[in-house]
Amino acid sequence: MKREYHLTIDGQPVPGASTFDVINPATGEAFAQCPKADEAQLELAVAAARRAFAAWAATPIEERGKKIAAIADAIEARISEFASLLTEEQGKPLDQATGEMKGTINVLRAFSEMRHEPKTILDGGGKQAVEYRKPLGVVAAIVPWNFPVILLANKFAPALVAGNTIIIKPAPTTPLTALLFAEVCRDILPAGVVNLICDENDLGALLSSHPEVDKVSFTGSTETGRKVMASAAAGLKRITLELGGNDASIVLDDVDPIETAQQVFNGAMRNAGQICVAIKRVYVPEAIYDEFCTELARLAEEAIVDDGARQGTQIGPIQNRQQFEKVSALLDETRGHARIIAGGKALDRPGYFIPPTIVRDIADDALLVREEQFGPVLPVLKYTDIDDLVDRANATPYGLGGTIWSKDVARATQIAQRLSTGTVWINQLMAIDPRIPFRGAKQSGIGVEGGQAGFEEYTQAQIINTALPA
């Protein structure tokens, strides 16, 4: 018997106005029905969040933090259920799904302990200026399909601990884990504090432009981020946009090419390459280029590509048909002007499977190098001069993250400081921590997620400037 899922509006499970299919990307077939909200239900969700705001904002922050910690505990008690459902709807291998759930719990607990104390700016000469932090109001959280639970937690936890209420809109291809998340919240939070609606990408503009929504937090493509920003502009809403990336990985000439190739491969292929900060292009010194490419190809050929629910699977399917077709078209475009040394075409089986693909001898102006592929395809580029390399790495409208591999940390740090990105990792992969701010440069985003700075994104600073009595 198939499980029934419900929207969450004003603390209650609510059927959708209609339903739509949720597809298992490993089979290409529907396995569940998702409730779909209409405009009237969106209005009910916004109204519920607005009604609940005053009481939630007045709740002491210690109590709000305890509620978020309790949600973490409740999810931990059901982690296997969440992970299995996540694999079924998103496609990632079960061990990676479990890892996402553990990360979600960590995010919730980290933010549950964050506080914003009054900050004295000036105190002397008969004057005192103190900065306070207040909640904004109603937050709209629009969540993508590549990490549908942990990226939800990145918005949900700081928003609620700061005293806001929230309306969650998950991606239509991965809504079920978010619905389960909201179900857990219904038993712990007051009615209206968390609301969740699902759509088929037809309610986003109405939500982000709604006059009763005070902030929009969006994670997704740069193209869609522009639309969200435009939609929110009329109300001058606060926005956080965590957008696309074309992250470069720079290999210096003092590393072991075999060991580093393994790291680069992992950074490019995890979650089938569907990570905003995945390695999207790698620059390798000419002296070790051939050896590096050969090792990457070996790793790609030996990788186990299969249904994420099967034990031993290392790389699952592309999450949805639209992205599968985009990556397939990019491979077709690449085939004529570069050398594909592993993978290169979709697997002949049900589902949206593209094997890990390694491309060498490719030009900087190739589409695969210039654009974000968001799939298991890695172009390998050769370099001889560091100054030229930095220029090439920076020649993109994106600026999310990057990695540098070297035994000489001081040298790597000097190069990292020349990269136009929000984050650079040295000798490690995607080391995202809820205690550390994460932000994009250029067209990779606006605002901050994570850390105290990310927490404060969900607050309004207020300065109280006082002339003290003589």
C-alpha positions in Angstrom: 0.0 0.0 0.0 1.4 3.3 -1.0 2.0 6.0 1.6 -0.1 9.2 1.4 1.7 12.5 1.7 0.2 15.8 2.9 1.0 19.5 2.7 1.6 21.2 6.1 -0.5 24.4 6.6 -1.1 26.0 10.0 0.2 22.9 11.8 -2.2 20.5 10.0 -1.8 17.8 7.4 -3.6 19.1 4.3 -4.4 17.2 1.0 -3.3 19.0 -2.1 -5.8 20.6 -4.5 -4.5 18.0 -6.9 -1.5 15.6 -7.1 1.4 14.8 -9.4 3.8 11.9 -9.9 7.2 11.6 -8.2 9.6 9.7 -10.4 12.3 7.3 -9.2 15.3 8.4 -11.4 16.8 4.9 -11.2 13.7 3.5 -13.1 12.2 6.5 -14.8 8.8 5.4 -13.3 6.5 7.0 -10.8 6.5 5.5 -7.3 4.5 8.1 -5.3 1.9 10.8 -5.6 2.7 14.3 -4.2 0.0 16.7 -3.1 0.0 19.8 -5.2 -1.0 23.2 -3.7 -3.0 25.8 -5.6 -2.9 29.5 -5.2 -5.6 29.5 -2.5 -3.5 27.0 -0.4 -0.4 29.2 -0.8 -2.4 32.1 0.6 -3.5 30.0 3.5 0.1 29.1 4.2 1.3 32.7 4.1 -1.5 33.8 6.3 -0.8 31.1 8.9 2.9 32.0 8.9 2.0 35.7 9.4 -0.4 34.9 12.3 2.2 32.7 14.1 5.0 35.2 13.8 4.4 37.5 16.7 4.1 34.6 19.3 7.1 32.7 17.9 9.3 35.9 17.8 8.3 36.5 21.4 9.3 33.0 22.5 12.7 33.2 24.2 15.5 32.2 21.8 16.7 29.5 24.2 13.3 27.8 23.8 13.3 28.2 20.0 16.8 26.6 20.0 15.5 23.7 22.0 12.7 23.1 19.6 15.1 22.9 16.7 17.3 20.5 18.6 14.2 18.4 19.3 13.5 18.2 15.6 17.1 17.0 15.0 16.5 14.3 17.6 13.2 13.2 16.0 14.8 13.0 12.6 17.7 11.0 13.9 15.3 8.5 15.3 13.9 8.0 11.8 17.2 8.4 9.9 16.8 5.1 8.0 13.3 6.0 6.8 14.5 9.4 5.6 17.6 8.0 3.9 15.7 5.3 2.0 13.1 7.8 0.8 15.8 10.2 -0.2 17.5 7.6 -2.4 14.3 6.6 -4.0 13.3 10.2 -5.0 16.8 11.7 -5.5 18.8 8.8 -6.8 22.0 9.1 -4.7 23.5 5.9 -3.2 22.1 5.0 0.2 25.3 5.7 2.0 25.4 9.2 0.6 21.7 9.6 1.5 22.5 8.6 5.0 25.4 11.0 5.0 23.0 13.8 3.9 20.7 13.0 6.8 23.6 13.0 9.3 24.6 16.4 7.9 21.1 17.6 8.2 21.0 16.7 11.9 24.4 18.4 12.4 23.1 21.6 10.8 20.0 21.7 12.9 22.0 21.2 16.1 24.6 23.7 15.1 22.1 26.5 14.5 20.0 25.5 17.6 23.0 26.7 19.6 23.6 30.0 17.8 22.7 33.3 19.4 22.9 37.0 18.6 23.9 39.0 21.6 23.6 42.8 21.6 26.8 44.4 20.3 28.1 47.6 21.7 29.3 49.8 18.9 30.1 53.0 20.9 30.3 53.6 24.7 31.9 56.8 25.9 31.7 60.5 25.9 28.2 60.5 27.1 27.0 58.4 24.2 26.2 54.7 23.7 25.3 52.9 20.5 24.2 49.2 20.7 23.3 46.9 17.8 20.4 44.5 18.4 19.1 41.8 16.1 15.4 41.2 15.4 13.6 38.6 13.3 12.4 39.7 9.9 9.0 38.0 9.8 7.9 35.4 7.2 10.6 33.6 5.3 10.1 31.8 2.0 12.6 28.9 1.6 12.8 27.6 -2.0 14.9 24.3 -2.0 16.6 22.5 -4.9 16.6 18.8 -5.8 20.3 17.9 -5.5 20.4 18.0 -1.6 16.7 18.4 -0.7 17.0 17.8 3.0 20.3 19.4 4.1 19.7 22.5 2.0 16.3 22.8 3.6 17.8 22.6 7.0 20.3 25.3 6.1 17.4 27.7 5.7 14.9 26.3 8.1 17.2 26.2 11.2 18.6 29.8 11.2 15.3 31.3 10.2 13.4 29.7 13.1 16.0 30.1 15.8 16.2 33.8 14.8 12.4 34.0 15.4 11.0 33.9 11.9 8.2 31.7 10.6 8.7 29.9 7.3 7.0 28.6 4.2 9.0 25.8 2.5 8.7 25.0 -1.2 10.7 22.0 -2.2 11.7 21.1 -5.8 8.8 19.2 -7.5 11.1 16.3 -8.4 12.2 15.7 -4.7 9.3 16.8 -2.5 8.8 13.7 -0.4 11.6 14.0 2.1 10.6 17.7 2.7 7.0 16.6 3.3 8.3 14.1 5.9 10.5 16.8 7.4 7.4 19.0 7.9 5.5 16.1 9.3 8.1 15.8 12.1 7.9 19.5 12.7 4.1 19.4 13.2 4.5 17.4 16.4 7.1 19.8 17.9 6.4 23.4 16.7 3.4 25.7 17.3 0.9 25.8 14.5 1.8 28.1 11.6 5.5 28.3 12.4 6.4 25.9 9.6 4.3 25.5 6.5 5.1 23.5 3.4 3.5 23.6 0.0 4.4 21.7 -3.2 4.0 22.7 -6.8 5.2 21.9 -10.3 7.2 25.1 -10.6 4.1 27.2 -11.0 3.9 29.0 -7.6 7.4 30.2 -7.1 6.9 33.7 -8.5 3.7 34.2 -6.5 5.5 33.1 -3.3 8.6 35.2 -3.8 6.6 38.3 -4.8 4.0 38.0 -2.0 3.6 41.2 0.0 3.4 39.2 3.3 6.7 37.4 2.7 9.6 39.4 4.2 12.6 37.3 3.0 13.3 34.8 0.2 16.1 32.2 0.6 16.7 30.4 -2.7 19.2 27.7 -3.7 19.3 26.8 -7.4 20.6 27.8 -10.8 21.8 31.3 -11.6 19.2 31.6 -14.3 16.3 30.9 -11.8 18.0 33.1 -9.2 17.7 36.1 -11.5 14.0 35.5 -11.7 13.7 35.2 -8.0 15.6 38.4 -7.5 13.4 40.2 -10.0 10.2 38.8 -8.4 11.3 39.9 -4.9 12.4 43.4 -6.1 9.0 45.1 -6.0 8.8 44.6 -2.2 12.5 45.2 -1.7 12.6 41.9 0.2 15.7 40.6 1.9 17.1 37.8 -0.3 19.7 35.1 0.0 20.7 33.5 -3.3 23.0 30.5 -3.4 23.4 29.9 -7.1 25.4 28.0 -9.7 29.1 27.4 -9.9 31.8 26.4 -12.3 34.4 25.4 -9.7 38.0 25.0 -10.8 40.3 22.5 -9.2 44.0 23.4 -9.5 46.6 20.7 -9.2 50.1 22.0 -8.5 53.3 20.2 -9.6 54.4 18.9 -6.2 51.6 16.4 -5.6 51.3 12.7 -6.1 49.2 12.5 -9.3 47.7 9.1 -8.5 46.5 10.2 -5.0 45.3 13.6 -6.2 43.4 12.1 -9.2 41.4 10.0 -6.7 40.5 13.1 -4.7 39.6 15.1 -7.8 37.5 12.2 -9.1 35.6 12.1 -5.9 35.0 15.8 -5.9 33.7 15.7 -9.5 31.5 12.6 -9.3 29.9 12.6 -5.9 26.1 12.8 -6.2 26.6 12.1 -9.9 28.3 15.6 -10.2 25.1 17.3 -9.1 26.6 19.6 -6.5 27.0 23.4 -6.8 30.5 23.1 -5.4 31.5 19.9 -7.2 34.7 20.1 -9.2 33.5 21.2 -12.7 37.0 21.5 -14.4 40.5 20.6 -13.3 43.8 22.2 -14.4 46.8 19.9 -14.3 50.5 20.7 -15.0 51.8 19.6 -18.4 54.4 17.4 -16.7 51.9 15.1 -15.1 48.9 15.6 -17.4 49.0 12.3 -19.2 49.4 10.3 -16.1 46.7 12.2 -14.3 44.2 11.7 -17.2 45.0 8.0 -17.4 44.3 7.6 -13.7 41.0 9.5 -13.9 39.9 7.3 -16.8 40.7 4.2 -14.8 38.7 5.4 -11.8 35.8 6.2 -14.1 35.8 2.8 -15.8 35.9 1.0 -12.5 33.2 3.0 -10.8 30.0 1.1 -10.0 27.0 3.0 -11.6 23.6 1.6 -10.5 20.4 2.2 -8.6 21.4 3.9 -5.4 19.3 1.4 -3.3 21.7 -1.4 -4.3 24.6 -2.1 -2.0 28.0 -1.1 -3.5 26.6 1.5 -5.8 29.0 4.5 -6.0 27.3 6.7 -8.6 23.5 6.8 -9.0 21.4 8.3 -11.8 20.9 11.9 -12.9 18.0 13.1 -10.7 15.5 14.0 -13.4 14.9 13.7 -17.1 15.4 17.4 -17.9 18.9 17.4 -16.4 19.6 14.0 -18.0 18.8 15.4 -21.4 20.9 18.5 -20.8 24.0 16.5 -19.8 23.4 14.2 -22.8 23.2 17.1 -25.2 26.4 18.6 -23.7 28.2 15.3 -24.3 27.0 15.3 -27.9 28.3 18.8 -28.3 31.7 17.9 -26.7 32.3 14.8 -28.7 33.4 16.6 -31.9 36.2 18.8 -30.5 37.7 16.9 -27.5 38.9 13.5 -26.6 36.6 11.5 -24.3 38.7 8.8 -22.6 36.0 7.3 -20.3 32.2 7.2 -20.4 30.7 9.6 -22.9 27.1 8.4 -23.5 24.1 7.4 -21.5 23.7 3.8 -20.4 21.2 1.6 -22.3 18.9 0.8 -19.4 15.8 2.3 -17.7 16.4 5.4 -15.6 18.6 8.4 -16.1 22.1 7.0 -16.0 25.2 8.6 -17.4 28.5 7.0 -16.4 31.4 9.1 -15.1 33.0 10.7 -18.1 36.5 12.1 -18.5 37.3 14.6 -21.3 40.9 15.6 -22.1 42.5 17.9 -24.8 39.7 20.4 -24.6 39.8 24.1 -25.2 39.0 26.8 -22.6 36.2 28.1 -24.8 34.4 24.8 -25.1 30.8 24.7 -23.7 31.7 22.0 -21.2 34.4 24.2 -19.7 32.4 27.5 -19.8 29.1 26.2 -18.5 28.1 24.3 -15.3 27.4 20.7 -16.5 25.9 19.6 -13.2 26.5 15.9 -14.1 29.3 13.3 -13.9 31.4 14.8 -16.6 34.9 16.3 -16.0 37.0 18.2 -18.4 40.8 18.0 -17.8 42.8 21.0 -18.9 46.6 21.4 -19.2 48.7 24.4 -18.0 52.3 25.5 -17.8 52.2 29.0 -16.3 50.6 29.9 -12.9 49.7 33.5 -13.8 48.0 32.3 -17.0 46.3 29.6 -15.0 44.8 32.0 -12.5 43.4 34.1 -15.4 41.9 31.0 -17.0 40.4 29.8 -13.7 38.8 33.3 -13.1 37.5 33.6 -16.7 33.9 32.7 -15.7 30.8 34.6 -14.5 30.6 32.2 -11.6 32.5 32.4 -8.3 31.3 29.8 -5.9 34.2 27.7 -4.8 37.4 26.0 -5.9 40.1 23.6 -4.7 43.9 23.6 -4.8 46.1 20.6 -4.3 49.7 21.1 -3.1 52.2 20.0 -0.5 53.2 23.6 -0.1 50.3 25.2 1.8 51.8 28.7 1.7 52.1 28.6 -2.1 48.6 27.2 -2.4 47.2 30.0 -0.1 48.8 32.7 -2.3 47.1 31.3 -5.4 43.8 30.8 -3.5 43.8 34.5 -2.6 44.0 35.4 -6.3 40.9 33.3 -7.2 37.5 35.2 -7.5 35.4 32.8 -5.5 33.6 32.9 -2.2 35.5 29.8 -0.9 38.7 28.0 -1.7 39.5 24.6 -0.2 43.1 23.5 0.0 43.8 19.8 0.1 40.2 18.9 0.9 36.9 18.5 -0.7 33.7 20.6 -0.2 34.4 21.0 3.5 31.2 22.8 4.2 30.5 23.2 7.9 27.4 25.0 9.4 29.8 27.0 11.7 31.6 28.4 8.7 30.1 31.1 6.4 29.5 30.0 2.8 28.9 32.7 0.1 29.2 33.1 -3.6 31.1 35.7 -5.6 30.0 37.2 -8.9 26.9 35.5 -10.3 27.1 32.6 -7.9 25.0 34.3 -5.3 24.1 37.1 -2.9 24.2 36.8 0.9 25.6 34.1 3.2 24.6 30.7 4.4 26.2 29.1 7.4 28.1 30.5 10.4 27.1 33.4 12.5 27.0 35.6 9.3 24.4 33.2 7.8 22.4 33.2 11.0 22.3 37.0 10.9 20.9 36.9 7.3 17.6 36.0 8.9 17.6 39.1 11.2 17.3 42.9 10.9 20.0 44.9 12.6 18.7 47.7 14.7 21.0 50.4 16.3 19.8 52.1 19.5 21.9 55.3 19.7 21.5 57.0 23.1 22.7 60.2 24.7 23.3 59.3 28.3 22.1 61.6 31.1 24.8 63.7 32.6 
